[in-house]
């Protein structure tokens, strides 16, 4: 031990306002691990005001894409997940905190404010919904309402938060046959912790697309019609707060060969893509609600000469994130099929593509779900 006594220095005083600003800018994982002797600060870091401010400050920094991979032919059933951060392409582990064993599967329903909603099937039979915050590892289980309507033509979930609130809701939409005009719905609320609301609405839509966007407490789907349901005809919305459905016709000059919804400019965008001979064109439309029933459409971006794969694409800042799968093999009976999986960033302003993730499976697998996720401290 040294004979020299330690020097004592007074640290500069940090005001509570400055500490607050520092903690708001800190990433959610750091804040989640923070412990203090001050009961007052422990309480402040758990308040709704802090949780919302911290998420708003960090959501773009921690933005990542979670891709579910699984075997055919199921549309949504995933066995593995690949998670990659949008800015750096860094891959991280994404392990569901519940083992579904070799006969079960997972299906990501949605993510908002750092909370993920996942359908889990145990042994391929019993199923339930998992509401999970990967940062805090807090979780809650919800009964699987869709299990009552497994034979229906439409049986879809959507997950989202009320606008500027800490309450989330899950809506389940279903109808028995495509020819029916009536769609039914039931609603789960995090405050009541039950499927306590239900209703029915008359719709001109034959089929709702499985992909949806939630923005400011409003759920958006594409409504499909025509032979084999290849014609996007309506934008269907559901207000999570007032529990009302509305439909708005898609203008005839908007749809194309490929159609998908995406987040865009802190709102909702519509991506249409056409590939005719040597002519490729990607259009991004901004959708803005004009009252309860109408939607105002504005064409924001047109990219020529660049194509996107026929899987849901996500608009992030000035880039388009695309996910592509391709298979190889000689075609012989003894030759194993190889599946290559690629996440790319399409820098349309520079007319170039940048690969973020490349994974290979020595078997036939498919992309099942594509979900945008940002870390947060919201409670489940």
Secondary structure, DSSP 8 states (H G I E B T S, - for coil): --SS-----------HHHHHHHHHHS-HHHHHH---S-HHHHHHTTSHHHHHHHHHHHTTTT-EEEEEEE-SS-SS-BSEEEEEETTT--EE----SS--TTT-EEEEEEEETTEEEEEEEETTTEEEEEEEETTTTEEEEEE-GGGGGTTSSEEEEEEEE-TTSS-EEEEEEEES-TT-SEEEEEEEETTTTEEEEEEEEE-S-SEEEEEEEEETTEEEEEEEESGGG-EEEEEEEEETTTTEEEEEE--TTT--SEEEEEEETTEEEEEEEEEETTEEEEEEEEEEEETTTEEEEEEEEEEES----SS--EEETTEEEEEEEEEE----TTS--EEEEEEEEEETTTTEEEEEEEEEESS--EEEEEEEE-------
